[in-house]
Amino acid sequence: MAAVTRAGDRVLSPDGAGKKCRFPMRTTVGQVNSFNVYVNNILVPVTGNLVTPHSKSGCIPDTSTLIGSLEVFAGGLGIGRLGDKYGDNIVSKGSSTVFAG
């Protein structure tokens, strides 16, 4: 089982999109619409929610969407967990006390 991710948790972008990007870039879980599902009093993202756009100088903005769990759902959409992806970006932080299959 993986840690459930929450709004503001870290997301790692291993491949930037521009000559002046720093590698690896870090961003966070962005838009959250989880139908009022909270973990540790923080909203949980679901499939289709946007990553926080990258704002590094020289980079093309990345507005990838979450591909969440295929087993655990909120409002019929997969919740985000440690290791899930926003395109090529990987969720790299989640709750230390709440886990989902």
Residue pairs with C-beta under 8 A, 6 or more apart in sequence:
1 99
1 100
1 101
2 81
2 82
2 83
2 84
2 94
2 99
2 100
2 101
3 81
3 82
3 93
3 94
3 95
3 96
3 98
3 99
4 39
4 44
4 79
4 80
4 81
4 82
4 94
4 95
4 98
4 99
4 100
5 29
5 44
5 45
5 80
5 81
5 82
5 84
5 91
5 93
5 94
5 95
6 29
6 32
6 38
6 39
6 40
6 42
6 43
6 44
6 45
6 94
6 95
7 29
7 32
7 42
7 43
7 44
7 45
8 28
8 29
8 42
9 28
9 29
9 91
9 92
9 93
9 94
10 26
10 27
10 28
10 91
10 92
10 93
11 26
11 27
11 28
11 29
11 51
11 52
11 86
11 89
11 90
11 91
11 92
12 24
12 25
12 26
12 89
12 90
12 92
13 24
13 25
13 26
13 27
13 54
13 62
13 88
13 89
14 23
14 24
14 88
14 89
14 90
15 23
15 24
15 88
16 22
16 23
16 24
16 25
16 54
16 56
16 59
17 54
17 59
17 60
17 62
18 56
18 58
18 59
18 60
19 58
20 56
20 57
20 58
20 59
21 54
21 56
21 58
21 59
22 56
25 54
25 56
25 59
26 92
27 51
27 52
27 53
27 54
27 62
27 89
28 51
28 52
29 45
29 49
29 51
29 52
29 66
29 80
29 91
30 45
30 49
30 50
30 51
30 52
30 53
31 45
31 49
31 50
32 43
32 44
32 45
32 49
33 45
33 46
33 48
33 49
34 43
34 44
34 45
34 46
34 49
34 74
34 75
34 77
34 79
35 46
35 74
35 75
36 43
37 43
37 44
37 46
37 74
37 75
37 79
38 44
39 95
39 98
40 95
40 97
40 98
44 74
44 79
44 80
45 66
45 68
45 79
45 80
46 66
46 68
46 73
46 74
46 75
46 77
46 78
46 79
46 80
47 65
47 66
47 67
47 68
47 77
47 78
48 65
48 66
48 77
49 65
49 66
49 80
50 63
50 64
50 65
50 66
50 86
51 62
51 63
51 64
51 65
51 66
51 86
51 87
51 89
53 61
53 62
53 63
54 61
54 62
55 61
62 86
62 87
62 89
64 85
64 86
64 87
64 88
64 89
65 86
65 87
66 80
66 84
66 85
66 86
67 78
67 84
67 85
67 86
68 77
68 78
68 79
68 80
68 81
68 84
69 78
69 79
69 80
69 81
69 84
69 100
69 101
70 78
71 78
71 100
71 101
72 78
72 79
72 81
72 100
72 101
73 79
79 100
80 91
80 94
81 91
81 94
81 99
81 100
82 91
82 92
82 93
82 94
83 90
83 91
84 90
84 91
85 91
